[in-house]
Amino acid sequence: MKGNNNRYDDEFKTSAVKMVVEKGRPIGAVAKDLGISEPALRRWIKLNTEPEDATSKKLAELEAENKRLKKELEDAKDTVNILKKSVAIFVKP
């Protein structure tokens, strides 16, 4: 099917992009699982996530930072819980 730019429908492309963008899966793994090329998937991601203007771009950056910070907070909470449990083991009342 060389030369056919409509090999995959929009729903397929959107699902592939969501696997990477929303679920955080690696591009290489998603591309391999779906039988598509990494460059094609990268192109779809860029087309589907590219902000139209400065406000949208800033909003996208803030959303990405918010997601990163939430993950950091979750990791920190997990660490604190583990430390609390280990202290309870070593400190007997």
PyMOL Python script that loads the backbone (N, CA, C, O; Angstrom):
from pymol import cmd

cmd.read_pdbstr("""\
ATOM      1  N   MET A   1       0.824  -1.209   0.000  1.00  0.00           N
ATOM      2  CA  MET A   1       0.000   0.000   0.000  1.00  0.00           C
ATOM      3  C   MET A   1       0.858   1.259   0.000  1.00  0.00           C
ATOM      4  O   MET A   1       0.497   2.251   0.632  1.00  0.00           O
ATOM      5  N   LYS A   2       1.952   1.231  -0.678  1.00  0.00           N
ATOM      6  CA  LYS A   2       2.811   2.406  -0.714  1.00  0.00           C
ATOM      7  C   LYS A   2       2.091   3.547  -1.415  1.00  0.00           C
ATOM      8  O   LYS A   2       1.350   3.350  -2.379  1.00  0.00           O
ATOM      9  N   GLY A   3       2.337   4.748  -0.896  1.00  0.00           N
ATOM     10  CA  GLY A   3       1.733   5.920  -1.492  1.00  0.00           C
ATOM     11  C   GLY A   3       0.338   6.219  -0.982  1.00  0.00           C
ATOM     12  O   GLY A   3      -0.246   7.240  -1.345  1.00  0.00           O
ATOM     13  N   ASN A   4      -0.204   5.349  -0.149  1.00  0.00           N
ATOM     14  CA  ASN A   4      -1.541   5.566   0.388  1.00  0.00           C
ATOM     15  C   ASN A   4      -1.430   6.200   1.768  1.00  0.00           C
ATOM     16  O   ASN A   4      -1.098   5.524   2.741  1.00  0.00           O
ATOM     17  N   ASN A   5      -1.708   7.489   1.853  1.00  0.00           N
ATOM     18  CA  ASN A   5      -1.591   8.208   3.114  1.00  0.00           C
ATOM     19  C   ASN A   5      -2.744   7.926   4.071  1.00  0.00           C
ATOM     20  O   ASN A   5      -2.670   8.294   5.243  1.00  0.00           O
ATOM     21  N   ASN A   6      -3.796   7.289   3.602  1.00  0.00           N
ATOM     22  CA  ASN A   6      -4.953   7.005   4.439  1.00  0.00           C
ATOM     23  C   ASN A   6      -4.999   5.535   4.844  1.00  0.00           C
ATOM     24  O   ASN A   6      -6.074   4.944   4.942  1.00  0.00           O
ATOM     25  N   ARG A   7      -3.840   4.959   5.076  1.00  0.00           N
ATOM     26  CA  ARG A   7      -3.769   3.546   5.432  1.00  0.00           C
ATOM     27  C   ARG A   7      -4.437   3.295   6.785  1.00  0.00           C
ATOM     28  O   ARG A   7      -5.060   2.253   6.993  1.00  0.00           O
ATOM     29  N   TYR A   8      -4.305   4.244   7.692  1.00  0.00           N
ATOM     30  CA  TYR A   8      -4.897   4.119   9.022  1.00  0.00           C
ATOM     31  C   TYR A   8      -5.957   5.201   9.189  1.00  0.00           C
ATOM     32  O   TYR A   8      -5.744   6.351   8.806  1.00  0.00           O
ATOM     33  N   ASP A   9      -7.097   4.829   9.762  1.00  0.00           N
ATOM     34  CA  ASP A   9      -8.156   5.822   9.949  1.00  0.00           C
ATOM     35  C   ASP A   9      -7.843   6.723  11.157  1.00  0.00           C
ATOM     36  O   ASP A   9      -6.959   6.426  11.960  1.00  0.00           O
ATOM     37  N   ASP A  10      -8.577   7.804  11.257  1.00  0.00           N
ATOM     38  CA  ASP A  10      -8.338   8.795  12.314  1.00  0.00           C
ATOM     39  C   ASP A  10      -8.504   8.207  13.705  1.00  0.00           C
ATOM     40  O   ASP A  10      -7.778   8.579  14.627  1.00  0.00           O
ATOM     41  N   GLU A  11      -9.454   7.291  13.865  1.00  0.00           N
ATOM     42  CA  GLU A  11      -9.692   6.674  15.172  1.00  0.00           C
ATOM     43  C   GLU A  11      -8.469   5.859  15.613  1.00  0.00           C
ATOM     44  O   GLU A  11      -8.077   5.902  16.779  1.00  0.00           O
ATOM     45  N   PHE A  12      -7.877   5.123  14.679  1.00  0.00           N
ATOM     46  CA  PHE A  12      -6.677   4.334  14.971  1.00  0.00           C
ATOM     47  C   PHE A  12      -5.534   5.260  15.386  1.00  0.00           C
ATOM     48  O   PHE A  12      -4.848   5.006  16.376  1.00  0.00           O
ATOM     49  N   LYS A  13      -5.339   6.325  14.627  1.00  0.00           N
ATOM     50  CA  LYS A  13      -4.262   7.280  14.921  1.00  0.00           C
ATOM     51  C   LYS A  13      -4.468   7.919  16.289  1.00  0.00           C
ATOM     52  O   LYS A  13      -3.523   8.042  17.069  1.00  0.00           O
ATOM     53  N   THR A  14      -5.703   8.327  16.581  1.00  0.00           N
ATOM     54  CA  THR A  14      -6.004   8.955  17.866  1.00  0.00           C
ATOM     55  C   THR A  14      -5.737   7.991  19.022  1.00  0.00           C
ATOM     56  O   THR A  14      -5.193   8.387  20.052  1.00  0.00           O
ATOM     57  N   SER A  15      -6.117   6.742  18.850  1.00  0.00           N
ATOM     58  CA  SER A  15      -5.869   5.742  19.899  1.00  0.00           C
ATOM     59  C   SER A  15      -4.378   5.540  20.126  1.00  0.00           C
ATOM     60  O   SER A  15      -3.925   5.436  21.266  1.00  0.00           O
ATOM     61  N   ALA A  16      -3.621   5.486  19.043  1.00  0.00           N
ATOM     62  CA  ALA A  16      -2.172   5.316  19.161  1.00  0.00           C
ATOM     63  C   ALA A  16      -1.545   6.500  19.888  1.00  0.00           C
ATOM     64  O   ALA A  16      -0.679   6.319  20.744  1.00  0.00           O
ATOM     65  N   VAL A  17      -1.981   7.704  19.550  1.00  0.00           N
ATOM     66  CA  VAL A  17      -1.459   8.913  20.201  1.00  0.00           C
ATOM     67  C   VAL A  17      -1.795   8.901  21.685  1.00  0.00           C
ATOM     68  O   VAL A  17      -0.947   9.250  22.507  1.00  0.00           O
ATOM     69  N   LYS A  18      -3.012   8.506  22.047  1.00  0.00           N
ATOM     70  CA  LYS A  18      -3.430   8.468  23.454  1.00  0.00           C
ATOM     71  C   LYS A  18      -2.574   7.495  24.263  1.00  0.00           C
ATOM     72  O   LYS A  18      -2.264   7.750  25.426  1.00  0.00           O
ATOM     73  N   MET A  19      -2.194   6.373  23.637  1.00  0.00           N
ATOM     74  CA  MET A  19      -1.354   5.404  24.344  1.00  0.00           C
ATOM     75  C   MET A  19      -0.041   6.036  24.797  1.00  0.00           C
ATOM     76  O   MET A  19       0.477   5.720  25.868  1.00  0.00           O
ATOM     77  N   VAL A  20       0.484   6.923  23.976  1.00  0.00           N
ATOM     78  CA  VAL A  20       1.756   7.575  24.301  1.00  0.00           C
ATOM     79  C   VAL A  20       1.531   8.786  25.199  1.00  0.00           C
ATOM     80  O   VAL A  20       2.170   8.915  26.243  1.00  0.00           O
ATOM     81  N   VAL A  21       0.634   9.664  24.799  1.00  0.00           N
ATOM     82  CA  VAL A  21       0.452  10.947  25.484  1.00  0.00           C
ATOM     83  C   VAL A  21      -0.241  10.797  26.836  1.00  0.00           C
ATOM     84  O   VAL A  21       0.229  11.350  27.831  1.00  0.00           O
ATOM     85  N   GLU A  22      -1.333  10.068  26.888  1.00  0.00           N
ATOM     86  CA  GLU A  22      -2.117   9.978  28.117  1.00  0.00           C
ATOM     87  C   GLU A  22      -1.670   8.844  29.030  1.00  0.00           C
ATOM     88  O   GLU A  22      -1.702   8.978  30.253  1.00  0.00           O
ATOM     89  N   LYS A  23      -1.258   7.737  28.441  1.00  0.00           N
ATOM     90  CA  LYS A  23      -0.897   6.573  29.250  1.00  0.00           C
ATOM     91  C   LYS A  23       0.597   6.481  29.507  1.00  0.00           C
ATOM     92  O   LYS A  23       1.042   5.658  30.307  1.00  0.00           O
ATOM     93  N   GLY A  24       1.380   7.325  28.831  1.00  0.00           N
ATOM     94  CA  GLY A  24       2.806   7.384  29.092  1.00  0.00           C
ATOM     95  C   GLY A  24       3.619   6.210  28.565  1.00  0.00           C
ATOM     96  O   GLY A  24       4.738   5.982  29.024  1.00  0.00           O
ATOM     97  N   ARG A  25       3.080   5.466  27.615  1.00  0.00           N
ATOM     98  CA  ARG A  25       3.826   4.338  27.058  1.00  0.00           C
ATOM     99  C   ARG A  25       4.904   4.850  26.108  1.00  0.00           C
ATOM    100  O   ARG A  25       4.706   5.874  25.454  1.00  0.00           O
ATOM    101  N   PRO A  26       6.030   4.164  26.020  1.00  0.00           N
ATOM    102  CA  PRO A  26       7.103   4.581  25.107  1.00  0.00           C
ATOM    103  C   PRO A  26       6.667   4.494  23.648  1.00  0.00           C
ATOM    104  O   PRO A  26       5.943   3.579  23.255  1.00  0.00           O
ATOM    105  N   ILE A  27       7.121   5.463  22.853  1.00  0.00           N
ATOM    106  CA  ILE A  27       6.759   5.504  21.435  1.00  0.00           C
ATOM    107  C   ILE A  27       7.177   4.216  20.733  1.00  0.00           C
ATOM    108  O   ILE A  27       6.410   3.654  19.951  1.00  0.00           O
ATOM    109  N   GLY A  28       8.386   3.751  21.010  1.00  0.00           N
ATOM    110  CA  GLY A  28       8.882   2.539  20.363  1.00  0.00           C
ATOM    111  C   GLY A  28       8.017   1.331  20.647  1.00  0.00           C
ATOM    112  O   GLY A  28       7.747   0.531  19.751  1.00  0.00           O
ATOM    113  N   ALA A  29       7.576   1.190  21.899  1.00  0.00           N
ATOM    114  CA  ALA A  29       6.750   0.046  22.277  1.00  0.00           C
ATOM    115  C   ALA A  29       5.380   0.100  21.604  1.00  0.00           C
ATOM    116  O   ALA A  29       4.883  -0.913  21.114  1.00  0.00           O
ATOM    117  N   VAL A  30       4.781   1.275  21.583  1.00  0.00           N
ATOM    118  CA  VAL A  30       3.463   1.428  20.957  1.00  0.00           C
ATOM    119  C   VAL A  30       3.568   1.152  19.461  1.00  0.00           C
ATOM    120  O   VAL A  30       2.737   0.443  18.893  1.00  0.00           O
ATOM    121  N   ALA A  31       4.593   1.715  18.827  1.00  0.00           N
ATOM    122  CA  ALA A  31       4.778   1.511  17.389  1.00  0.00           C
ATOM    123  C   ALA A  31       4.947   0.026  17.078  1.00  0.00           C
ATOM    124  O   ALA A  31       4.346  -0.485  16.132  1.00  0.00           O
ATOM    125  N   LYS A  32       5.754  -0.658  17.863  1.00  0.00           N
ATOM    126  CA  LYS A  32       5.994  -2.093  17.642  1.00  0.00           C
ATOM    127  C   LYS A  32       4.705  -2.882  17.843  1.00  0.00           C
ATOM    128  O   LYS A  32       4.358  -3.731  17.021  1.00  0.00           O
ATOM    129  N   ASP A  33       3.990  -2.599  18.946  1.00  0.00           N
ATOM    130  CA  ASP A  33       2.749  -3.321  19.235  1.00  0.00           C
ATOM    131  C   ASP A  33       1.702  -3.144  18.134  1.00  0.00           C
ATOM    132  O   ASP A  33       0.957  -4.073  17.822  1.00  0.00           O
ATOM    133  N   LEU A  34       1.652  -1.951  17.551  1.00  0.00           N
ATOM    134  CA  LEU A  34       0.639  -1.662  16.535  1.00  0.00           C
ATOM    135  C   LEU A  34       1.104  -1.941  15.109  1.00  0.00           C
ATOM    136  O   LEU A  34       0.313  -1.877  14.167  1.00  0.00           O
ATOM    137  N   GLY A  35       2.398  -2.251  14.955  1.00  0.00           N
ATOM    138  CA  GLY A  35       2.924  -2.545  13.620  1.00  0.00           C
ATOM    139  C   GLY A  35       3.044  -1.315  12.738  1.00  0.00           C
ATOM    140  O   GLY A  35       2.827  -1.378  11.527  1.00  0.00           O
ATOM    141  N   ILE A  36       3.394  -0.196  13.361  1.00  0.00           N
ATOM    142  CA  ILE A  36       3.577   1.043  12.607  1.00  0.00           C
ATOM    143  C   ILE A  36       4.997   1.558  12.838  1.00  0.00           C
ATOM    144  O   ILE A  36       5.679   1.105  13.757  1.00  0.00           O
ATOM    145  N   SER A  37       5.437   2.491  12.021  1.00  0.00           N
ATOM    146  CA  SER A  37       6.788   3.025  12.186  1.00  0.00           C
ATOM    147  C   SER A  37       6.803   4.096  13.271  1.00  0.00           C
ATOM    148  O   SER A  37       5.816   4.799  13.486  1.00  0.00           O
ATOM    149  N   GLU A  38       7.943   4.205  13.949  1.00  0.00           N
ATOM    150  CA  GLU A  38       8.080   5.249  14.972  1.00  0.00           C
ATOM    151  C   GLU A  38       7.936   6.641  14.380  1.00  0.00           C
ATOM    152  O   GLU A  38       7.253   7.479  14.969  1.00  0.00           O
ATOM    153  N   PRO A  39       8.565   6.924  13.214  1.00  0.00           N
ATOM    154  CA  PRO A  39       8.384   8.269  12.637  1.00  0.00           C
ATOM    155  C   PRO A  39       6.923   8.612  12.356  1.00  0.00           C
ATOM    156  O   PRO A  39       6.502   9.753  12.543  1.00  0.00           O
ATOM    157  N   ALA A  40       6.155   7.624  11.908  1.00  0.00           N
ATOM    158  CA  ALA A  40       4.729   7.889  11.650  1.00  0.00           C
ATOM    159  C   ALA A  40       4.012   8.235  12.942  1.00  0.00           C
ATOM    160  O   ALA A  40       3.223   9.179  12.991  1.00  0.00           O
ATOM    161  N   LEU A  41       4.290   7.463  13.995  1.00  0.00           N
ATOM    162  CA  LEU A  41       3.649   7.725  15.282  1.00  0.00           C
ATOM    163  C   LEU A  41       4.064   9.086  15.833  1.00  0.00           C
ATOM    164  O   LEU A  41       3.231   9.822  16.362  1.00  0.00           O
ATOM    165  N   ARG A  42       5.343   9.422  15.712  1.00  0.00           N
ATOM    166  CA  ARG A  42       5.809  10.749  16.163  1.00  0.00           C
ATOM    167  C   ARG A  42       5.091  11.861  15.403  1.00  0.00           C
ATOM    168  O   ARG A  42       4.726  12.881  15.988  1.00  0.00           O
ATOM    169  N   ARG A  43       4.892  11.665  14.112  1.00  0.00           N
ATOM    170  CA  ARG A  43       4.204  12.664  13.284  1.00  0.00           C
ATOM    171  C   ARG A  43       2.759  12.814  13.750  1.00  0.00           C
ATOM    172  O   ARG A  43       2.254  13.932  13.857  1.00  0.00           O
ATOM    173  N   TRP A  44       2.087  11.684  14.030  1.00  0.00           N
ATOM    174  CA  TRP A  44       0.705  11.739  14.506  1.00  0.00           C
ATOM    175  C   TRP A  44       0.623  12.462  15.841  1.00  0.00           C
ATOM    176  O   TRP A  44      -0.292  13.253  16.071  1.00  0.00           O
ATOM    177  N   ILE A  45       1.582  12.190  16.722  1.00  0.00           N
ATOM    178  CA  ILE A  45       1.592  12.844  18.035  1.00  0.00           C
ATOM    179  C   ILE A  45       1.749  14.340  17.859  1.00  0.00           C
ATOM    180  O   ILE A  45       1.032  15.124  18.480  1.00  0.00           O
ATOM    181  N   LYS A  46       2.688  14.737  17.010  1.00  0.00           N
ATOM    182  CA  LYS A  46       2.917  16.169  16.788  1.00  0.00           C
ATOM    183  C   LYS A  46       1.669  16.841  16.217  1.00  0.00           C
ATOM    184  O   LYS A  46       1.295  17.933  16.645  1.00  0.00           O
ATOM    185  N   LEU A  47       1.036  16.194  15.261  1.00  0.00           N
ATOM    186  CA  LEU A  47      -0.165  16.770  14.641  1.00  0.00           C
ATOM    187  C   LEU A  47      -1.328  16.863  15.624  1.00  0.00           C
ATOM    188  O   LEU A  47      -2.123  17.801  15.564  1.00  0.00           O
ATOM    189  N   ASN A  48      -1.426  15.900  16.517  1.00  0.00           N
ATOM    190  CA  ASN A  48      -2.552  15.863  17.450  1.00  0.00           C
ATOM    191  C   ASN A  48      -2.326  16.631  18.734  1.00  0.00           C
ATOM    192  O   ASN A  48      -3.280  16.891  19.467  1.00  0.00           O
ATOM    193  N   THR A  49      -1.097  17.000  19.026  1.00  0.00           N
ATOM    194  CA  THR A  49      -0.833  17.683  20.284  1.00  0.00           C
ATOM    195  C   THR A  49      -0.244  19.070  20.095  1.00  0.00           C
ATOM    196  O   THR A  49       0.036  19.756  21.078  1.00  0.00           O
ATOM    197  N   GLU A  50      -0.054  19.492  18.875  1.00  0.00           N
ATOM    198  CA  GLU A  50       0.552  20.791  18.611  1.00  0.00           C
ATOM    199  C   GLU A  50      -0.445  21.908  18.907  1.00  0.00           C
ATOM    200  O   GLU A  50      -1.500  21.984  18.277  1.00  0.00           O
ATOM    201  N   PRO A  51      -0.114  22.776  19.866  1.00  0.00           N
ATOM    202  CA  PRO A  51      -1.024  23.885  20.195  1.00  0.00           C
ATOM    203  C   PRO A  51      -1.137  24.894  19.045  1.00  0.00           C
ATOM    204  O   PRO A  51      -0.187  25.109  18.293  1.00  0.00           O
ATOM    205  N   GLU A  52      -2.305  25.497  18.931  1.00  0.00           N
ATOM    206  CA  GLU A  52      -2.539  26.438  17.841  1.00  0.00           C
ATOM    207  C   GLU A  52      -1.971  27.829  18.112  1.00  0.00           C
ATOM    208  O   GLU A  52      -1.570  28.522  17.177  1.00  0.00           O
ATOM    209  N   ASP A  53      -1.931  28.244  19.372  1.00  0.00           N
ATOM    210  CA  ASP A  53      -1.448  29.587  19.667  1.00  0.00           C
ATOM    211  C   ASP A  53      -0.659  29.596  20.975  1.00  0.00           C
ATOM    212  O   ASP A  53      -0.483  28.554  21.607  1.00  0.00           O
ATOM    213  N   ALA A  54      -0.191  30.757  21.372  1.00  0.00           N
ATOM    214  CA  ALA A  54       0.653  30.887  22.565  1.00  0.00           C
ATOM    215  C   ALA A  54      -0.089  30.463  23.839  1.00  0.00           C
ATOM    216  O   ALA A  54       0.491  29.812  24.708  1.00  0.00           O
ATOM    217  N   THR A  55      -1.358  30.829  23.948  1.00  0.00           N
ATOM    218  CA  THR A  55      -2.134  30.464  25.135  1.00  0.00           C
ATOM    219  C   THR A  55      -2.282  28.950  25.230  1.00  0.00           C
ATOM    220  O   THR A  55      -2.108  28.369  26.301  1.00  0.00           O
ATOM    221  N   SER A  56      -2.599  28.325  24.124  1.00  0.00           N
ATOM    222  CA  SER A  56      -2.726  26.872  24.109  1.00  0.00           C
ATOM    223  C   SER A  56      -1.397  26.202  24.422  1.00  0.00           C
ATOM    224  O   SER A  56      -1.346  25.186  25.115  1.00  0.00           O
ATOM    225  N   LYS A  57      -0.326  26.785  23.903  1.00  0.00           N
ATOM    226  CA  LYS A  57       1.006  26.231  24.152  1.00  0.00           C
ATOM    227  C   LYS A  57       1.335  26.309  25.648  1.00  0.00           C
ATOM    228  O   LYS A  57       1.823  25.343  26.235  1.00  0.00           O
ATOM    229  N   LYS A  58       1.066  27.450  26.246  1.00  0.00           N
ATOM    230  CA  LYS A  58       1.333  27.628  27.675  1.00  0.00           C
ATOM    231  C   LYS A  58       0.471  26.672  28.494  1.00  0.00           C
ATOM    232  O   LYS A  58       0.950  26.085  29.464  1.00  0.00           O
ATOM    233  N   LEU A  59      -0.777  26.514  28.118  1.00  0.00           N
ATOM    234  CA  LEU A  59      -1.672  25.600  28.813  1.00  0.00           C
ATOM    235  C   LEU A  59      -1.150  24.169  28.718  1.00  0.00           C
ATOM    236  O   LEU A  59      -1.162  23.437  29.708  1.00  0.00           O
ATOM    237  N   ALA A  60      -0.695  23.769  27.542  1.00  0.00           N
ATOM    238  CA  ALA A  60      -0.147  22.425  27.360  1.00  0.00           C
ATOM    239  C   ALA A  60       1.094  22.227  28.227  1.00  0.00           C
ATOM    240  O   ALA A  60       1.273  21.158  28.811  1.00  0.00           O
ATOM    241  N   GLU A  61       1.948  23.238  28.319  1.00  0.00           N
ATOM    242  CA  GLU A  61       3.144  23.153  29.161  1.00  0.00           C
ATOM    243  C   GLU A  61       2.761  23.013  30.639  1.00  0.00           C
ATOM    244  O   GLU A  61       3.349  22.215  31.370  1.00  0.00           O
ATOM    245  N   LEU A  62       1.775  23.795  31.064  1.00  0.00           N
ATOM    246  CA  LEU A  62       1.330  23.723  32.454  1.00  0.00           C
ATOM    247  C   LEU A  62       0.693  22.372  32.773  1.00  0.00           C
ATOM    248  O   LEU A  62       0.892  21.824  33.858  1.00  0.00           O
ATOM    249  N   GLU A  63      -0.071  21.843  31.825  1.00  0.00           N
ATOM    250  CA  GLU A  63      -0.673  20.527  32.035  1.00  0.00           C
ATOM    251  C   GLU A  63       0.399  19.449  32.154  1.00  0.00           C
ATOM    252  O   GLU A  63       0.287  18.544  32.981  1.00  0.00           O
ATOM    253  N   ALA A  64       1.436  19.548  31.329  1.00  0.00           N
ATOM    254  CA  ALA A  64       2.532  18.574  31.391  1.00  0.00           C
ATOM    255  C   ALA A  64       3.269  18.684  32.725  1.00  0.00           C
ATOM    256  O   ALA A  64       3.612  17.674  33.339  1.00  0.00           O
ATOM    257  N   GLU A  65       3.509  19.926  33.169  1.00  0.00           N
ATOM    258  CA  GLU A  65       4.181  20.125  34.453  1.00  0.00           C
ATOM    259  C   GLU A  65       3.309  19.607  35.598  1.00  0.00           C
ATOM    260  O   GLU A  65       3.810  18.982  36.532  1.00  0.00           O
ATOM    261  N   ASN A  66       2.024  19.866  35.522  1.00  0.00           N
ATOM    262  CA  ASN A  66       1.090  19.388  36.545  1.00  0.00           C
ATOM    263  C   ASN A  66       1.118  17.867  36.628  1.00  0.00           C
ATOM    264  O   ASN A  66       1.132  17.305  37.723  1.00  0.00           O
ATOM    265  N   LYS A  67       1.127  17.202  35.485  1.00  0.00           N
ATOM    266  CA  LYS A  67       1.178  15.746  35.445  1.00  0.00           C
ATOM    267  C   LYS A  67       2.483  15.245  36.077  1.00  0.00           C
ATOM    268  O   LYS A  67       2.479  14.286  36.850  1.00  0.00           O
ATOM    269  N   ARG A  68       3.589  15.900  35.743  1.00  0.00           N
ATOM    270  CA  ARG A  68       4.891  15.521  36.288  1.00  0.00           C
ATOM    271  C   ARG A  68       4.918  15.701  37.802  1.00  0.00           C
ATOM    272  O   ARG A  68       5.400  14.834  38.530  1.00  0.00           O
ATOM    273  N   LEU A  69       4.399  16.831  38.268  1.00  0.00           N
ATOM    274  CA  LEU A  69       4.393  17.111  39.704  1.00  0.00           C
ATOM    275  C   LEU A  69       3.481  16.143  40.468  1.00  0.00           C
ATOM    276  O   LEU A  69       3.808  15.738  41.584  1.00  0.00           O
ATOM    277  N   LYS A  70       2.363  15.777  39.885  1.00  0.00           N
ATOM    278  CA  LYS A  70       1.481  14.799  40.527  1.00  0.00           C
ATOM    279  C   LYS A  70       2.195  13.458  40.679  1.00  0.00           C
ATOM    280  O   LYS A  70       2.069  12.795  41.709  1.00  0.00           O
ATOM    281  N   LYS A  71       2.940  13.063  39.656  1.00  0.00           N
ATOM    282  CA  LYS A  71       3.679  11.806  39.735  1.00  0.00           C
ATOM    283  C   LYS A  71       4.763  11.896  40.804  1.00  0.00           C
ATOM    284  O   LYS A  71       4.959  10.951  41.568  1.00  0.00           O
ATOM    285  N   GLU A  72       5.471  13.027  40.864  1.00  0.00           N
ATOM    286  CA  GLU A  72       6.485  13.220  41.902  1.00  0.00           C
ATOM    287  C   GLU A  72       5.867  13.138  43.296  1.00  0.00           C
ATOM    288  O   GLU A  72       6.429  12.514  44.196  1.00  0.00           O
ATOM    289  N   LEU A  73       4.712  13.769  43.468  1.00  0.00           N
ATOM    290  CA  LEU A  73       4.023  13.746  44.763  1.00  0.00           C
ATOM    291  C   LEU A  73       3.618  12.321  45.127  1.00  0.00           C
ATOM    292  O   LEU A  73       3.776  11.902  46.273  1.00  0.00           O
ATOM    293  N   GLU A  74       3.103  11.585  44.167  1.00  0.00           N
ATOM    294  CA  GLU A  74       2.710  10.204  44.415  1.00  0.00           C
ATOM    295  C   GLU A  74       3.924   9.364  44.824  1.00  0.00           C
ATOM    296  O   GLU A  74       3.843   8.555  45.748  1.00  0.00           O
ATOM    297  N   ASP A  75       5.042   9.560  44.134  1.00  0.00           N
ATOM    298  CA  ASP A  75       6.268   8.833  44.473  1.00  0.00           C
ATOM    299  C   ASP A  75       6.744   9.199  45.882  1.00  0.00           C
ATOM    300  O   ASP A  75       7.172   8.331  46.643  1.00  0.00           O
ATOM    301  N   ALA A  76       6.668  10.480  46.221  1.00  0.00           N
ATOM    302  CA  ALA A  76       7.099  10.927  47.549  1.00  0.00           C
ATOM    303  C   ALA A  76       6.201  10.322  48.638  1.00  0.00           C
ATOM    304  O   ALA A  76       6.695   9.899  49.683  1.00  0.00           O
ATOM    305  N   LYS A  77       4.904  10.283  48.397  1.00  0.00           N
ATOM    306  CA  LYS A  77       3.978   9.684  49.364  1.00  0.00           C
ATOM    307  C   LYS A  77       4.287   8.206  49.557  1.00  0.00           C
ATOM    308  O   LYS A  77       4.263   7.705  50.681  1.00  0.00           O
ATOM    309  N   ASP A  78       4.575   7.512  48.465  1.00  0.00           N
ATOM    310  CA  ASP A  78       4.937   6.095  48.567  1.00  0.00           C
ATOM    311  C   ASP A  78       6.198   5.922  49.405  1.00  0.00           C
ATOM    312  O   ASP A  78       6.274   5.017  50.236  1.00  0.00           O
ATOM    313  N   THR A  79       7.184   6.785  49.189  1.00  0.00           N
ATOM    314  CA  THR A  79       8.429   6.722  49.950  1.00  0.00           C
ATOM    315  C   THR A  79       8.178   6.962  51.430  1.00  0.00           C
ATOM    316  O   THR A  79       8.720   6.249  52.274  1.00  0.00           O
ATOM    317  N   VAL A  80       7.369   7.948  51.750  1.00  0.00           N
ATOM    318  CA  VAL A  80       7.049   8.253  53.146  1.00  0.00           C
ATOM    319  C   VAL A  80       6.357   7.060  53.799  1.00  0.00           C
ATOM    320  O   VAL A  80       6.680   6.703  54.932  1.00  0.00           O
ATOM    321  N   ASN A  81       5.419   6.446  53.103  1.00  0.00           N
ATOM    322  CA  ASN A  81       4.715   5.285  53.659  1.00  0.00           C
ATOM    323  C   ASN A  81       5.667   4.128  53.921  1.00  0.00           C
ATOM    324  O   ASN A  81       5.554   3.448  54.941  1.00  0.00           O
ATOM    325  N   ILE A  82       6.599   3.902  53.010  1.00  0.00           N
ATOM    326  CA  ILE A  82       7.582   2.835  53.200  1.00  0.00           C
ATOM    327  C   ILE A  82       8.466   3.143  54.405  1.00  0.00           C
ATOM    328  O   ILE A  82       8.752   2.260  55.213  1.00  0.00           O
ATOM    329  N   LEU A  83       8.897   4.405  54.523  1.00  0.00           N
ATOM    330  CA  LEU A  83       9.741   4.792  55.655  1.00  0.00           C
ATOM    331  C   LEU A  83       8.986   4.656  56.976  1.00  0.00           C
ATOM    332  O   LEU A  83       9.566   4.230  57.975  1.00  0.00           O
ATOM    333  N   LYS A  84       7.707   5.009  56.993  1.00  0.00           N
ATOM    334  CA  LYS A  84       6.908   4.865  58.211  1.00  0.00           C
ATOM    335  C   LYS A  84       6.837   3.408  58.639  1.00  0.00           C
ATOM    336  O   LYS A  84       6.961   3.094  59.823  1.00  0.00           O
ATOM    337  N   LYS A  85       6.637   2.525  57.677  1.00  0.00           N
ATOM    338  CA  LYS A  85       6.559   1.096  57.981  1.00  0.00           C
ATOM    339  C   LYS A  85       7.893   0.569  58.486  1.00  0.00           C
ATOM    340  O   LYS A  85       7.928  -0.250  59.405  1.00  0.00           O
ATOM    341  N   SER A  86       8.999   1.032  57.892  1.00  0.00           N
ATOM    342  CA  SER A  86      10.300   0.545  58.337  1.00  0.00           C
ATOM    343  C   SER A  86      10.636   1.063  59.737  1.00  0.00           C
ATOM    344  O   SER A  86      11.265   0.348  60.517  1.00  0.00           O
ATOM    345  N   VAL A  87      10.234   2.278  60.068  1.00  0.00           N
ATOM    346  CA  VAL A  87      10.459   2.819  61.403  1.00  0.00           C
ATOM    347  C   VAL A  87       9.647   2.016  62.417  1.00  0.00           C
ATOM    348  O   VAL A  87      10.129   1.730  63.513  1.00  0.00           O
ATOM    349  N   ALA A  88       8.434   1.658  62.059  1.00  0.00           N
ATOM    350  CA  ALA A  88       7.592   0.884  62.963  1.00  0.00           C
ATOM    351  C   ALA A  88       8.192  -0.480  63.268  1.00  0.00           C
ATOM    352  O   ALA A  88       7.987  -1.022  64.354  1.00  0.00           O
ATOM    353  N   ILE A  89       8.921  -1.028  62.328  1.00  0.00           N
ATOM    354  CA  ILE A  89       9.563  -2.327  62.530  1.00  0.00           C
ATOM    355  C   ILE A  89      10.716  -2.209  63.529  1.00  0.00           C
ATOM    356  O   ILE A  89      10.888  -3.069  64.392  1.00  0.00           O
ATOM    357  N   PHE A  90      11.494  -1.149  63.405  1.00  0.00           N
ATOM    358  CA  PHE A  90      12.694  -0.999  64.216  1.00  0.00           C
ATOM    359  C   PHE A  90      12.446  -0.341  65.595  1.00  0.00           C
ATOM    360  O   PHE A  90      13.229  -0.526  66.527  1.00  0.00           O
ATOM    361  N   VAL A  91      11.386   0.399  65.698  1.00  0.00           N
ATOM    362  CA  VAL A  91      11.058   1.061  66.975  1.00  0.00           C
ATOM    363  C   VAL A  91       9.885   0.338  67.598  1.00  0.00           C
ATOM    364  O   VAL A  91       8.750   0.436  67.133  1.00  0.00           O
ATOM    365  N   LYS A  92      10.182  -0.392  68.661  1.00  0.00           N
ATOM    366  CA  LYS A  92       9.112  -1.157  69.308  1.00  0.00           C
ATOM    367  C   LYS A  92       8.670  -0.405  70.569  1.00  0.00           C
ATOM    368  O   LYS A  92       9.506   0.028  71.361  1.00  0.00           O
ATOM    369  N   PRO A  93       7.375  -0.256  70.749  1.00  0.00           N
ATOM    370  CA  PRO A  93       6.860   0.497  71.907  1.00  0.00           C
ATOM    371  C   PRO A  93       7.103  -0.208  73.223  1.00  0.00           C
ATOM    372  O   PRO A  93       6.726   0.305  74.277  1.00  0.00           O
TER     373      PRO A  93
END
""", "prot")
cmd.dss("prot")
cmd.show_as("cartoon", "prot")
cmd.util.cbc("prot")
cmd.orient("prot")
